[in-house]
Amino acid sequence: MDAVFKALADPTRRSLLDELLGADGQTLSALEGRFSMTRIGVMKHLKQLEEAGLVVTKRRGREKLHFLNTIPIRLVHDRWVSKYTEPWVAGLIGIKNQLENPMEKVFEIYIRTTPERLWEAITDPEIRSKYNFGSRLTSEWTPGSRYEMSHPGADGLLGEGENLEVDPPRRLVQSMVALWSDDAKSEGTSRVTWEIEPIGDSCRLTVTHDQLRDGANEELYGGWPMILSGLKTWLETGESLTTPGSLMYDSP
């Protein structure tokens, strides 16, 4: 976490994060135009934000796009703020993007585990319930198969979709239809991609939630920082997060 605090200590780097908060997925040229410094200066600040995990980059053709990654900030919140603040503030940062259609959100986290164990945690219904708001995903986990998200304390399904790509233990691509509220249902179908890359004794997990309409309801993607923080906590410690948000569907 030292790298996170060091990165956030500089006002220019905080301003870069603010720019991505307002409009995610920007190129270096777009960000450079908003600051009175050289291109190299902006690149150095972005590099430090990447090293801290606060910015994630993805290639789109010849362009390199920069995305705000809220997971490290969520982990800081989990470690300290949540001990003193009740109820949990829904979403540490309310991200509202003004992107071209379709909107895309990218989240990245490092977890000390193996690709096989991480894949199991993503696809096993009982393990999934430990960090996914108590809900379970059931499926045959084959390309083209259907999956359902349910919870014994909820009336009906919370979500459903199709497994578009299944490549264990590296990549899972799913369509997603959220059913937990009328507002979520009205958003239609989006897509979630899980990518697992082994790094030493750990794995880098990148979750991309895209094919979202411009201005999509934050209900669809706002829970990812909490879900992925819970996944990391459970795999590394065997414990579950017990914040109000993580228990939102549990029976009293």
C-alpha positions as CSV (number, residue, x, y, z in Angstrom):
1,M,0.0,0.0,0.0
2,D,3.0,2.3,0.3
3,A,3.1,2.7,-3.5
4,V,-0.6,3.8,-3.4
5,F,0.0,6.4,-0.8
6,K,3.1,7.7,-2.6
7,A,1.2,7.9,-5.8
8,L,-1.7,9.8,-4.3
9,A,0.6,12.2,-2.4
10,D,1.4,14.2,-5.6
11,P,-1.3,16.7,-6.7
12,T,-0.6,16.2,-10.4
13,R,-1.2,12.5,-10.1
14,R,-4.4,13.1,-8.2
15,S,-5.5,15.4,-11.0
16,L,-4.7,12.7,-13.6
17,L,-7.0,10.3,-11.6
18,D,-9.7,13.1,-11.5
19,E,-9.4,13.3,-15.3
20,L,-10.0,9.6,-15.7
21,L,-12.8,9.7,-13.1
22,G,-14.6,12.2,-15.4
23,A,-13.8,10.4,-18.7
24,D,-12.2,6.9,-18.5
25,G,-10.2,5.2,-21.2
26,Q,-8.2,8.3,-22.4
27,T,-5.1,8.3,-24.5
28,L,-1.8,9.9,-23.4
29,S,-2.3,12.7,-26.0
30,A,-5.7,13.5,-24.5
31,L,-4.4,13.6,-21.0
32,E,-1.3,15.6,-22.0
33,G,-3.5,18.3,-23.4
34,R,-5.0,19.0,-20.0
35,F,-1.7,19.7,-18.2
36,S,0.9,22.4,-18.6
37,M,3.8,20.0,-18.7
38,T,5.7,18.0,-21.2
39,R,4.5,14.7,-22.6
40,I,7.4,13.0,-20.8
41,G,6.3,14.5,-17.5
42,V,2.8,13.2,-18.0
43,M,4.2,9.8,-18.9
44,K,6.3,9.6,-15.7
45,H,3.3,10.4,-13.6
46,L,1.1,7.8,-15.4
47,K,3.9,5.2,-15.0
48,Q,3.9,5.7,-11.2
49,L,0.1,5.4,-11.1
50,E,0.3,2.2,-13.1
51,E,3.0,0.8,-10.7
52,A,0.6,1.6,-7.8
53,G,-2.2,-0.2,-9.6
54,L,-4.3,3.0,-9.7
55,V,-4.3,3.1,-13.5
56,V,-4.7,0.2,-15.9
57,T,-3.9,0.4,-19.6
58,K,-5.3,-1.5,-22.6
59,R,-4.3,-1.4,-26.2
60,R,-7.0,-0.5,-28.9
61,G,-5.2,-0.8,-32.2
62,R,-2.4,1.8,-32.1
63,E,-3.8,3.6,-29.1
64,K,-3.0,2.9,-25.5
65,L,-6.0,3.7,-23.3
66,H,-5.8,4.6,-19.6
67,F,-8.4,3.5,-17.1
68,L,-8.9,4.4,-13.5
69,N,-8.7,1.3,-11.2
70,T,-10.4,1.8,-7.9
71,I,-9.4,-1.5,-6.4
72,P,-6.3,-0.3,-4.5
73,I,-8.3,2.5,-2.9
74,R,-11.0,0.0,-2.0
75,L,-8.4,-2.1,-0.2
76,V,-7.3,0.9,1.8
77,H,-11.0,1.5,2.7
78,D,-11.4,-2.2,3.7
79,R,-8.3,-2.1,5.9
80,W,-9.1,1.1,7.9
81,V,-12.1,3.2,7.0
82,S,-14.7,0.3,7.2
83,K,-13.7,-0.3,10.8
84,Y,-15.1,3.1,11.8
85,T,-17.8,3.8,9.2
86,E,-21.2,2.2,9.2
87,P,-23.1,1.6,7.0
88,W,-20.7,1.0,4.1
89,V,-20.8,3.9,1.7
90,A,-21.9,2.3,-1.6
91,G,-18.9,2.6,-3.8
92,L,-15.8,4.4,-2.5
93,I,-15.8,6.5,-5.6
94,G,-18.9,7.1,-7.6
95,I,-17.6,6.8,-11.1
96,K,-19.7,8.6,-13.8
97,N,-18.1,8.4,-17.2
98,Q,-18.9,10.3,-20.4
99,L,-17.6,7.8,-22.9
100,E,-18.5,7.0,-26.4
101,N,-20.8,4.0,-26.7
102,P,-20.3,1.4,-25.4
103,M,-19.0,2.3,-22.0
104,E,-16.2,0.2,-20.5
105,K,-14.9,-0.3,-17.0
106,V,-11.6,-2.1,-16.2
107,F,-10.6,-3.4,-12.7
108,E,-7.3,-5.0,-11.8
109,I,-6.1,-6.7,-8.6
110,Y,-3.2,-9.0,-7.6
111,I,-4.0,-12.0,-5.5
112,R,-1.5,-14.5,-3.9
113,T,-2.9,-17.7,-5.3
114,T,-2.6,-20.0,-8.3
115,P,-4.5,-19.7,-11.6
116,E,-6.3,-23.0,-10.9
117,R,-7.4,-21.9,-7.4
118,L,-8.5,-18.5,-8.7
119,W,-10.5,-20.1,-11.5
120,E,-12.2,-22.4,-8.9
121,A,-13.1,-19.4,-6.8
122,I,-14.7,-17.7,-9.8
123,T,-16.7,-20.7,-10.9
124,D,-17.5,-22.7,-7.8
125,P,-21.0,-21.6,-6.4
126,E,-20.1,-22.0,-2.7
127,I,-16.8,-20.2,-3.0
128,R,-18.4,-17.5,-5.1
129,S,-21.0,-16.8,-2.4
130,K,-18.2,-16.0,0.1
131,Y,-17.4,-12.7,-1.7
132,N,-20.2,-12.1,-4.3
133,F,-22.8,-10.6,-1.9
134,G,-23.7,-14.1,-0.8
135,S,-25.0,-15.0,-4.3
136,R,-24.1,-18.2,-6.2
137,L,-23.4,-18.7,-9.9
138,T,-24.4,-22.1,-11.3
139,S,-23.4,-23.3,-14.8
140,E,-21.9,-26.1,-16.7
141,W,-19.0,-23.7,-17.6
142,T,-18.7,-24.7,-21.2
143,P,-18.8,-22.3,-24.2
144,G,-22.3,-21.4,-25.0
145,S,-23.7,-22.7,-21.7
146,R,-26.1,-20.6,-19.6
147,Y,-25.4,-19.4,-16.0
148,E,-27.7,-18.2,-13.3
149,M,-27.0,-16.0,-10.3
150,S,-29.2,-16.7,-7.3
151,H,-29.4,-16.2,-3.5
152,P,-31.7,-18.1,-1.1
153,G,-32.7,-14.8,0.5
154,A,-33.8,-13.2,-2.8
155,D,-37.0,-13.6,-4.7
156,G,-36.1,-15.0,-8.1
157,L,-32.8,-14.8,-10.0
158,L,-30.4,-11.9,-9.4
159,G,-28.8,-12.3,-12.8
160,E,-28.3,-14.6,-15.8
161,G,-26.3,-14.8,-19.0
162,E,-24.2,-17.0,-21.4
163,N,-20.6,-18.2,-21.2
164,L,-19.2,-16.8,-24.4
165,E,-15.6,-18.0,-23.9
166,V,-14.4,-20.6,-21.4
167,D,-10.6,-21.2,-21.3
168,P,-9.6,-22.4,-17.8
169,P,-7.7,-21.2,-15.9
170,R,-7.0,-18.2,-18.0
171,R,-10.0,-16.5,-19.5
172,L,-13.8,-16.4,-19.0
173,V,-16.1,-14.1,-21.1
174,Q,-19.7,-13.8,-20.2
175,S,-22.8,-11.9,-21.3
176,M,-24.6,-10.5,-18.3
177,V,-28.2,-9.5,-17.6
178,A,-28.7,-8.0,-14.2
179,L,-32.1,-8.9,-12.6
180,W,-31.7,-7.7,-9.0
181,S,-33.8,-4.5,-9.6
182,D,-36.0,-2.9,-12.2
183,D,-33.4,-0.2,-12.9
184,A,-30.7,-2.9,-13.4
185,K,-33.1,-4.9,-15.7
186,S,-33.7,-1.9,-17.9
187,E,-30.0,-1.7,-18.7
188,G,-30.2,-4.9,-20.9
189,T,-27.2,-7.1,-21.7
190,S,-23.5,-6.2,-21.0
191,R,-20.3,-8.3,-21.0
192,V,-17.8,-9.3,-18.3
193,T,-14.4,-10.6,-19.1
194,W,-12.2,-12.3,-16.5
195,E,-8.5,-12.6,-17.4
196,I,-6.0,-14.4,-15.2
197,E,-2.2,-14.0,-15.6
198,P,0.3,-15.8,-13.2
199,I,2.9,-13.3,-11.8
200,G,5.4,-15.1,-9.6
201,D,3.6,-16.6,-6.6
202,S,0.5,-14.5,-7.4
203,C,-2.0,-13.8,-10.2
204,R,-3.1,-10.6,-11.8
205,L,-6.8,-10.6,-12.3
206,T,-8.3,-8.1,-14.7
207,V,-12.0,-7.8,-14.9
208,T,-13.4,-5.8,-17.9
209,H,-17.1,-4.9,-17.8
210,D,-18.0,-3.5,-21.2
211,Q,-20.8,-3.1,-23.8
212,L,-22.5,-0.8,-21.2
213,R,-24.6,2.0,-22.6
214,D,-23.2,5.5,-22.2
215,G,-24.3,6.7,-18.7
216,A,-25.3,3.2,-17.6
217,N,-26.7,2.8,-14.1
218,E,-23.8,2.4,-11.6
219,E,-25.7,-0.6,-10.1
220,L,-24.2,-2.7,-12.9
221,Y,-20.5,-2.0,-12.3
222,G,-20.2,-0.2,-9.0
223,G,-20.0,-3.4,-6.9
224,W,-16.8,-4.7,-8.6
225,P,-14.3,-3.1,-6.2
226,M,-16.1,-4.7,-3.2
227,I,-16.5,-8.1,-5.0
228,L,-12.8,-8.3,-6.0
229,S,-11.6,-7.1,-2.6
230,G,-13.7,-9.8,-1.1
231,L,-12.2,-12.4,-3.5
232,K,-8.7,-11.4,-2.6
233,T,-9.4,-11.4,1.1
234,W,-11.0,-14.9,1.0
235,L,-8.3,-16.5,-1.1
236,E,-5.4,-15.0,0.9
237,T,-6.9,-15.3,4.4
238,G,-9.9,-17.6,4.3
239,E,-12.1,-14.9,5.8
240,S,-15.1,-13.1,4.3
241,L,-15.7,-9.4,4.3
242,T,-18.6,-8.6,6.6
243,T,-19.6,-5.1,5.6
244,P,-23.3,-4.2,5.1
245,G,-22.7,-4.1,1.4
246,S,-21.2,-7.6,1.3
247,L,-24.2,-9.0,3.2
248,M,-26.9,-7.0,1.4
249,Y,-28.9,-10.1,0.3
250,D,-28.4,-12.1,3.5
251,S,-31.5,-12.8,5.6
252,P,-31.7,-11.0,9.0
